[in-house]
């Protein structure tokens, strides 16, 4: 075993602390970047959503993403469950777009029906 004097040991401990702090800062920056991206994607989905249900779902997703982004920006630690939820939400992002298309068709048909009845 190699003997290390006190000054060297203190320097190594300081280096390790700074290294861990730098890694934690990088991880926090990655989480913040991911939260910003999720917030922006949810805002874009909200803008393109048609139909009450699609708008409500997109708005709920946007509010969740915004809350996550604000917490990360303010330095709060989020539970480890948040990345699992984001991974679970990724396949669902395609589903609301498909639902919006399905919601549009009945809305258009409903809009056409009163027009046809009004002149008669």
C-alpha positions as CSV (number, residue, x, y, z in Angstrom):
1,X,0.0,0.0,0.0
2,X,1.3,3.4,-0.9
3,X,1.6,6.0,1.8
4,X,0.2,9.4,1.0
5,X,1.1,12.5,3.0
6,X,-1.7,14.7,4.4
7,X,-1.3,17.5,1.8
8,X,-1.5,15.0,-1.1
9,X,-4.5,13.3,0.5
10,X,-6.3,16.7,1.0
11,X,-5.6,17.6,-2.6
12,X,-7.0,14.3,-3.9
13,X,-10.1,14.7,-1.8
14,X,-10.6,18.3,-3.1
15,X,-10.1,17.0,-6.7
16,X,-12.6,14.2,-6.2
17,X,-15.2,16.6,-4.7
18,X,-14.8,19.1,-7.6
19,X,-14.9,16.2,-10.1
20,X,-18.2,15.0,-8.6
21,X,-19.6,18.5,-8.5
22,X,-18.7,19.0,-12.2
23,X,-20.4,15.7,-13.1
24,X,-23.5,16.6,-11.1
25,X,-23.6,20.0,-12.8
26,X,-23.4,18.3,-16.3
27,X,-26.1,15.9,-15.3
28,X,-28.3,18.8,-14.1
29,X,-27.7,20.7,-17.4
30,X,-28.7,17.6,-19.4
31,X,-31.9,17.2,-17.4
32,X,-32.7,20.9,-17.8
33,X,-32.0,20.7,-21.6
34,X,-34.3,17.6,-21.8
35,X,-37.0,19.4,-19.8
36,X,-36.8,22.5,-22.1
37,X,-37.1,20.2,-25.1
38,X,-40.1,18.4,-23.6
39,X,-41.8,21.7,-22.7
40,X,-41.3,23.1,-26.2
41,X,-42.6,19.9,-27.8
42,X,-45.6,19.9,-25.6
43,X,-46.3,23.6,-26.5
44,X,-46.0,22.8,-30.2
45,X,-48.4,19.8,-29.7
46,X,-50.8,22.1,-27.9
47,X,-50.8,24.6,-30.8
48,X,-51.5,21.9,-33.3
49,X,-54.2,20.1,-31.3
50,X,-57.7,20.1,-32.6
51,X,-60.7,18.9,-30.6
52,X,-61.5,19.4,-26.9
53,X,-60.0,16.1,-25.7
54,X,-56.8,16.5,-27.7
55,X,-56.4,20.1,-26.5
56,X,-56.9,19.0,-22.9
57,X,-54.4,16.2,-23.2
58,X,-51.8,18.4,-24.9
59,X,-52.4,21.1,-22.3
60,X,-52.0,18.7,-19.4
61,X,-48.7,17.4,-21.0
62,X,-47.5,20.9,-21.4
63,X,-48.3,21.9,-17.8
64,X,-46.4,18.8,-16.6
65,X,-43.4,19.6,-18.8
66,X,-43.5,23.3,-17.7
67,X,-43.6,22.3,-14.0
68,X,-40.7,19.9,-14.5
69,X,-38.7,22.6,-16.3
70,X,-39.4,25.2,-13.6
71,X,-38.4,22.8,-10.9
72,X,-35.1,21.9,-12.6
73,X,-34.4,25.5,-13.4
74,X,-34.9,26.4,-9.7
75,X,-32.5,23.7,-8.7
76,X,-35.0,21.2,-7.2
77,X,-34.1,17.5,-7.3
78,X,-36.8,15.5,-9.0
79,X,-37.4,11.8,-8.2
80,X,-35.9,9.2,-10.4
81,X,-39.4,8.3,-11.6
82,X,-39.5,11.4,-13.9
83,X,-37.2,9.9,-16.6
84,X,-39.3,6.7,-16.6
85,X,-42.5,8.8,-17.0
86,X,-40.8,10.7,-19.9
87,X,-39.8,7.4,-21.5
88,X,-43.4,6.2,-21.1
89,X,-44.8,9.4,-22.6
90,X,-42.7,9.1,-25.8
91,X,-44.9,6.5,-27.5
92,X,-48.0,8.3,-26.2
93,X,-46.9,11.5,-28.0
94,X,-47.8,9.9,-31.3
95,X,-51.2,8.7,-30.0
96,X,-52.6,12.2,-29.3
97,X,-51.7,13.3,-32.9
98,X,-53.7,10.3,-34.2
99,X,-56.5,11.2,-31.8
100,X,-56.5,14.7,-33.1
101,X,-57.0,13.4,-36.6
102,X,-59.9,11.2,-35.4
103,X,-61.4,14.1,-33.5
104,X,-61.3,16.4,-36.5
105,X,-63.4,14.2,-38.7
106,X,-66.5,14.0,-36.4
107,X,-66.2,17.7,-35.7
108,X,-66.2,18.5,-39.4
109,X,-69.2,16.1,-40.0
110,X,-71.0,17.8,-37.1
111,X,-70.3,21.2,-38.6
112,X,-71.6,20.0,-42.0
113,X,-74.8,18.6,-40.6
114,X,-76.3,21.9,-39.2
115,X,-75.4,23.7,-42.4
116,X,-77.4,21.2,-44.4
117,X,-80.4,21.4,-42.0
118,X,-80.4,25.2,-41.8
119,X,-81.4,25.8,-45.5
120,X,-84.0,23.0,-45.5
